[in-house]
């Protein structure tokens, strides 16, 4: 019985991801809009709805034109599905019925978990890390980096010179009001696949901690400097302090999972359940 219950728990957790995928498609109101951004036959995408879609898009590189194109693609396919009677098929109705149940379950669990205060101390977190060290191995060569972007080459060169004399942190303090700084990323952990363009990756590979790169001129008119702090080879485990944020996220997920499992266990004890072989 216990294995059966755990199977149900895992199935419900997996369903949360399914619902997340389904709800991304959303349900856009299909009425004529005077102020609209796109139209497919009699279906309109209002500018207000477009703004919502852009605001909730997880990827910053998901531009307006891509959002509109995805909406048009969805509408074209949906209207074709209506035309071919898909919405009247029993299979479609069954999927909708199951989706409603899964969505209700997802909302219930989210409501229940959000009402629980989850806390843990540094000792707990460290113990979790030590007990699960193998889970935190990097799957490819990974680098701990400081990265800064400038809009002006001269300022970038000055920053690099300052780093050679005083180090990263002290130089940042001196440049804190510099308007040519576009972006700063301190102690960011990146896998090789996440370092681009290839010219930057090649430089990072050649540098030894704590070396700094030359000023790199980018195609977008910006100037990039990279400071390599540490290198972690494929299969190695970064120190606790370096991956603390990831450890916290995983531990929090574990605690939430346990809350849900305990909740379902309680439901088993307060409901009449029968399994017929």
C-alpha positions as CSV (number, residue, x, y, z in Angstrom):
1,X,0.0,0.0,0.0
2,X,2.8,2.4,0.9
3,X,4.5,2.0,-2.6
4,X,1.1,2.6,-4.2
5,X,0.7,5.8,-2.2
6,X,4.1,7.0,-3.1
7,X,3.4,6.3,-6.8
8,X,0.3,8.5,-6.6
9,X,2.3,11.3,-5.0
10,X,5.0,11.2,-7.7
11,X,2.3,11.1,-10.3
12,X,0.6,14.2,-8.9
13,X,3.9,16.1,-8.7
14,X,4.6,15.3,-12.3
15,X,1.1,16.5,-13.2
16,X,2.1,20.0,-11.9
17,X,4.6,20.3,-14.7
18,X,2.0,19.1,-17.2
19,X,-0.5,21.7,-16.0
20,X,2.2,24.4,-16.2
21,X,2.7,23.5,-19.9
22,X,-1.0,23.5,-20.6
23,X,-1.7,26.8,-19.0
24,X,1.0,28.6,-20.9
25,X,-1.2,28.3,-24.0
26,X,-3.8,30.3,-22.0
27,X,-7.3,31.1,-23.2
28,X,-7.4,34.5,-25.0
29,X,-10.7,36.1,-25.3
30,X,-11.9,35.8,-28.9
31,X,-13.9,39.0,-29.5
32,X,-13.4,41.9,-31.8
33,X,-11.0,44.5,-30.4
34,X,-10.7,48.0,-31.7
35,X,-7.1,48.3,-30.5
36,X,-5.5,45.0,-31.5
37,X,-2.0,43.8,-32.3
38,X,-2.9,40.8,-34.5
39,X,-5.9,39.0,-36.0
40,X,-6.6,35.6,-37.4
41,X,-10.0,35.6,-39.2
42,X,-12.4,36.6,-36.4
43,X,-10.0,36.1,-33.5
44,X,-8.2,39.1,-32.1
45,X,-5.1,39.6,-30.0
46,X,-5.6,42.9,-28.1
47,X,-2.6,45.0,-27.3
48,X,-3.5,44.6,-23.6
49,X,-3.4,40.9,-23.9
50,X,-0.1,41.1,-25.9
51,X,1.4,43.1,-23.0
52,X,0.4,40.4,-20.6
53,X,1.9,37.6,-22.7
54,X,5.2,39.6,-23.0
55,X,5.3,40.3,-19.3
56,X,4.8,36.7,-18.4
57,X,7.3,35.3,-20.9
58,X,10.2,33.7,-19.0
59,X,12.9,34.4,-21.6
60,X,14.0,37.9,-21.9
61,X,15.0,37.2,-25.5
62,X,11.4,36.3,-26.4
63,X,10.7,39.5,-28.4
64,X,7.3,41.0,-29.3
65,X,7.4,39.6,-32.9
66,X,8.0,36.1,-31.6
67,X,5.1,36.3,-29.1
68,X,2.7,37.5,-31.9
69,X,3.9,34.8,-34.2
70,X,3.3,32.1,-31.6
71,X,-0.2,33.5,-31.0
72,X,-0.9,33.4,-34.7
73,X,0.4,29.9,-35.0
74,X,-1.8,28.8,-32.1
75,X,-4.9,30.5,-33.6
76,X,-4.3,29.0,-37.0
77,X,-4.0,25.5,-35.5
78,X,-6.9,26.0,-33.1
79,X,-9.3,27.2,-35.8
80,X,-8.3,24.3,-38.0
81,X,-9.0,21.9,-35.1
82,X,-12.5,23.5,-34.7
83,X,-13.1,23.2,-38.4
84,X,-12.2,19.5,-38.3
85,X,-14.5,18.8,-35.3
86,X,-11.7,18.1,-32.8
87,X,-13.6,19.8,-30.0
88,X,-16.5,17.5,-30.4
89,X,-14.5,14.3,-30.2
90,X,-14.7,12.2,-27.0
91,X,-10.9,12.1,-26.7
92,X,-10.7,15.9,-26.6
93,X,-13.5,16.0,-24.0
94,X,-11.7,13.4,-21.9
95,X,-8.4,15.4,-22.0
96,X,-10.3,18.6,-21.0
97,X,-12.0,16.7,-18.1
98,X,-8.6,15.3,-16.9
99,X,-6.9,18.7,-17.3
100,X,-9.6,20.3,-15.1
101,X,-8.9,17.8,-12.4
102,X,-5.2,18.2,-12.6
103,X,-5.5,22.0,-12.5
104,X,-7.7,21.8,-9.5
105,X,-5.1,19.5,-7.8
106,X,-2.3,21.9,-8.7
107,X,-4.1,24.9,-7.3
108,X,-5.0,23.0,-4.1
109,X,-1.5,21.9,-3.5
110,X,-0.1,25.4,-4.2
111,X,-2.6,26.9,-1.8
112,X,-1.7,24.3,0.9
113,X,2.0,24.6,0.6
114,X,2.0,28.4,0.4
115,X,0.1,28.4,3.7
116,X,3.0,26.4,5.4
117,X,6.0,28.3,6.7
118,X,9.1,26.5,5.5
119,X,12.3,27.4,7.4
120,X,15.8,25.8,7.8
121,X,19.1,26.9,9.3
122,X,22.6,26.9,7.8
123,X,23.5,23.7,9.6
124,X,20.5,21.8,8.1
125,X,21.5,23.1,4.7
126,X,25.1,22.0,5.1
127,X,24.0,18.6,6.2
128,X,21.8,18.2,3.2
129,X,24.7,19.2,0.9
130,X,27.1,16.7,2.6
131,X,24.5,13.9,2.4
132,X,23.8,14.6,-1.3
133,X,27.2,15.7,-2.6
134,X,27.0,13.5,-5.7
135,X,23.9,15.3,-6.8
136,X,25.8,18.5,-7.2
137,X,28.5,17.3,-9.5
138,X,28.8,19.6,-12.6
139,X,27.9,17.8,-15.8
140,X,30.5,19.7,-17.9
141,X,33.4,22.1,-17.4
142,X,32.1,25.0,-15.4
143,X,33.5,28.4,-14.5
144,X,33.0,30.9,-11.7
145,X,33.3,34.4,-13.3
146,X,33.0,38.1,-12.8
147,X,31.7,39.7,-15.9
148,X,31.2,43.4,-16.8
149,X,29.9,45.2,-20.0
150,X,30.8,48.7,-21.0
151,X,29.4,50.9,-23.7
152,X,32.7,52.8,-24.0
153,X,36.0,51.1,-24.8
154,X,38.2,53.7,-23.0
155,X,36.3,53.1,-19.7
156,X,36.6,49.4,-20.2
157,X,40.4,49.7,-20.6
158,X,40.5,51.9,-17.4
159,X,38.6,49.4,-15.5
160,X,40.9,46.6,-16.5
161,X,43.9,48.6,-15.5
162,X,42.3,49.3,-12.2
163,X,41.7,45.6,-11.7
164,X,45.4,44.8,-12.3
165,X,46.3,47.3,-9.5
166,X,43.5,46.9,-7.0
167,X,41.4,43.8,-7.8
168,X,37.8,43.4,-8.9
169,X,35.9,44.6,-5.8
170,X,38.0,47.7,-5.2
171,X,37.8,48.7,-8.8
172,X,34.0,48.3,-8.8
173,X,33.7,50.7,-5.9
174,X,35.6,53.4,-7.9
175,X,33.4,52.8,-11.0
176,X,30.1,52.6,-9.1
177,X,28.8,55.8,-10.7
178,X,30.2,55.1,-14.1
179,X,27.3,55.6,-16.6
180,X,29.1,53.6,-19.3
181,X,28.6,50.3,-17.3
182,X,25.8,48.4,-18.9
183,X,25.8,45.2,-16.9
184,X,27.7,43.6,-14.0
185,X,27.6,39.9,-12.9
186,X,29.6,39.0,-9.8
187,X,30.6,35.4,-9.0
188,X,28.3,33.9,-11.6
189,X,28.6,30.1,-12.2
190,X,28.4,29.2,-15.9
191,X,28.7,26.0,-17.8
192,X,30.7,26.0,-21.0
193,X,27.5,25.8,-23.0
194,X,26.2,29.0,-21.4
195,X,29.3,31.1,-22.3
196,X,29.0,32.9,-25.6
197,X,30.1,33.9,-28.1
198,X,32.7,31.2,-28.9
199,X,35.5,33.8,-28.8
200,X,34.8,34.5,-25.1
201,X,34.6,30.8,-24.2
202,X,38.0,30.3,-25.8
203,X,39.5,33.1,-23.8
204,X,37.9,31.8,-20.5
205,X,39.4,28.4,-21.2
206,X,42.9,29.8,-21.6
207,X,42.8,32.0,-18.5
208,X,44.0,30.8,-15.1
209,X,42.3,32.0,-11.9
210,X,42.3,34.8,-11.0
211,X,43.3,36.2,-14.4
212,X,41.3,38.8,-16.3
213,X,40.6,38.9,-20.0
214,X,41.6,41.6,-22.4
215,X,38.8,44.1,-23.4
216,X,36.6,42.2,-25.8
217,X,34.8,44.2,-28.5
218,X,31.4,42.6,-29.1
219,X,29.3,42.8,-32.3
220,X,26.6,44.8,-30.5
221,X,29.0,47.7,-29.8
222,X,29.6,46.7,-26.2
223,X,32.9,46.0,-24.5
224,X,33.2,42.9,-22.3
225,X,35.7,42.0,-19.6
226,X,35.8,38.6,-17.9
227,X,37.6,37.7,-14.6
228,X,38.0,34.0,-14.1
229,X,37.8,33.1,-10.4
230,X,37.6,29.3,-10.5
231,X,37.4,26.4,-12.8
232,X,35.4,23.2,-12.1
233,X,36.1,20.3,-14.3
234,X,33.3,17.9,-15.5
235,X,32.4,15.6,-12.6
236,X,33.8,17.8,-9.9
237,X,31.7,19.3,-7.0
238,X,31.9,23.1,-6.4
239,X,32.3,24.3,-2.8
240,X,29.2,24.9,-0.7
241,X,29.5,28.7,-0.8
242,X,29.7,28.7,-4.6
243,X,26.5,26.7,-5.1
244,X,24.6,27.7,-2.0
245,X,21.7,29.2,-4.0
246,X,21.2,25.9,-5.9
247,X,21.4,23.9,-2.7
248,X,18.8,26.1,-1.1
249,X,16.5,25.7,-4.1
250,X,16.8,21.9,-4.0
251,X,16.4,21.6,-0.3
252,X,13.3,23.9,-0.4
253,X,11.8,21.7,-3.2
254,X,12.5,18.6,-1.0
255,X,10.7,20.2,2.0
256,X,7.7,21.1,-0.2
257,X,7.6,17.6,-1.6
258,X,7.5,16.2,2.0
259,X,4.7,18.6,3.0
260,X,2.7,17.4,0.0
261,X,3.5,13.8,0.8
262,X,2.4,14.2,4.4
263,X,-0.8,16.0,3.3
264,X,-1.8,13.1,1.0
265,X,-0.9,10.6,3.7
266,X,-3.4,12.4,6.0
267,X,-6.0,12.3,3.3
268,X,-5.6,8.5,3.1
269,X,-6.4,8.3,6.8
270,X,-9.5,10.4,6.6
271,X,-11.1,9.0,3.5
272,X,-12.7,5.7,2.5
273,X,-10.4,4.2,-0.2
274,X,-10.7,0.8,-1.9
275,X,-8.5,-0.7,-4.5
276,X,-9.9,-3.7,-6.3
277,X,-7.6,-6.2,-7.9
